[in-house]
Amino acid sequence: MEAAPKEKEKNLNFIEEIIEEDVKTGKNNSRVLTRFPPEPNGYLHIGHAKSICLNFGVAQRFGGQTNLRFDDTNPVTEDTEYVESIKEDIKWLGFNWAEELYASDYFDTLYNYAELLISKGLAYVEESSSEEIAKMKGTPTQAGVDSPFRNRSAEENLNLFRKMRNSEFDEGAMVLRAKIDMASPNMLMRDPLIYRIKKAHHHRTGDKWCIYPMYDFAHGQSDSIENITHSVCTLEFVPHREVYDWFIDKLEIFPSKQYEFARLNLTYTVMSKRKLLQLVNDNYVSGWDDPRMPTISGMRRRGYTAKAIRDFCDRIGVAKRENLIDVGLLEFFVRDHLNKIADRMMVVTDPLKVTITNFPEGKTEICSVENNPENPEGGHREMPFTHEIYIESEDFMEEPPKKFFRLAPGQMVRLKGAFIIQCDDFVKDEAGNIVELKCSYIENSKSGQDESGLKVKGVLHWVSIADAVPVELRIYDRLFKAENPASEEGEFMEYINENSLNIISAFAEPALKAATLDGKYQFIRKGYYVLDKDSNGNQLIFNQTVGLKDNWAKASN
């Protein structure tokens, strides 16, 4: 479990230490150029946010720049929808890229690199099936065996490779492999695939190509083409580094260097785009931007702020070993930021009618309510006080215990921003349920103008019945019941929380009719909320961003 957040001096992480040393020693002329290289086959999630903050952050710290490069080498899974969503997410997080680039920009160059490797006797066309290739690779403890096609001449391989490009073979009939070392202890060095046949339409190059480079071939060479100085990626690419360096060395191109850090793993969620896509396709969620999803678009829709996510990524740091971060830490930073910026609003979820017996029917008294006590410049808003109001049912007890500072027979409370009222009587229905309170208000007790001299401990939120706005509240819980669903036995879908969404109706103060999608609101005593995009003129819908209570901090102490 992570320790509770503390203010600390910003120290260099190990990636920054490497870059600082490179800058000091004049490596690459002290130039720093990083890149963020997403595959456009899904929406970005919070794990990508950590990578974005790292790649853009370290470049900014050392006066460098960052490219956005889409590794679009698999036309079957890619879509321009994902490209646009990725760009929107990065901008929303507060970062700007130096250049927008695509691996497909380099398809001609990469093809020429492949021919160069063939001409050097360092690549060959393989006709074995994928099952046969896997079998020939051996095991981690047993060396692989050479393919029967490994020793073809460069001329024959070039001829076959050009026929592959000219669409003279079916998909799966042939691949191009690097000729490295079938006895290498690193399985990825056992003649990795460079190109495969895919007769699919590409979202940028159309039908120009029917062969596409494999990730391990395209990635390092794209870094080199762009003169990337520091290629930062996650730990699963550690075994790939040897392949990365081998291609650059044999092609004699700019020597970009790869560095690895631990990816972000968050409790009660999954970080695999394949699994997230399954949640979408199987309708467990409403889409990639469902507020329960760990996608950046989902978090944005739920009301998380970019600053909170950046602060969270800064807090967890850059590690060399995988670990599991409690989602409560992320919620801590969200709550901390929203507390500073969210306007306080009044919403009643379980209404109890209160009739102010000594306040005239048809009359409206305008009360001035502070928007945010944390922000002196947040201003005030007007709120109507009338003959009939709603309060929460839980704020009245017929026989209260000691230290119950809300309403009870003969007891007084202050209505927030308005008057002090006293409960004089109550009404029950035939079943014995309390359905109405009869109260009187103290006329000279209006907030900001109180001359009553009365001191009351309880303060209640409320709304005028005549002006109340019906709203829908969407309350979210963890999407999964298991802390680490990906590591549990069985299919991760077995741990879906069936109660991750609870929808309730409520009554809001009229100021919320002007709510905007980018507005941040604290519903007093309820939590932080944001207007959902499903809202329309007939129905206002609010998503609960996070509750007021910091359950994570309590559990950590």
Secondary structure, 3 states (H helix, E strand, C coil): CCCCCCCCCCCCCHHHHHHHHHHHCCHHHHCCEEEECCCCCCCCEHHHHHHHHHHHHHHHHCCCEEEEEECCCCCCCCCHHHHHHHHHHHHHHCCCCCCEEEHHHHHHHHHHHHHHHHHCCCEEEECCCHHHHHHHCCECCECCCCCCCCCCCHHHHHHHHHHHHCCCCCCCCCEEEECCCCCCCCHHHCCCEEEEECCCCECCCECCCCEEECHHHHHHHHHHHCCCCEEEEEHHHCCHHHHHHHHHHHHCCCCCEEEEECCCEECCCCCCHHHHHHHHHCCCCCCCCCCCCCEHHHHHHHCCCHHHHHHHHHHHCCCCCCCEECHHHHHHHHHHHHHHHCEEECEECCEEEEEECCCCCCCCEEEEEECCCCCCCCCEEEEEECCEEEEEHHHECCCCCCCCCCECCCCEEEECCCCEEEEEEEEECCCCCEEEEEEEECHHHCCCCCCCCCCCCCEECCEECCCCEEEEEEEECCCECCCCHHHCCCCHHHHECCCCEEEEEEEECHHHHHCCCCCCEEECCCEEEEECCCCECCEEEEEEEECCCCHHHHHHC
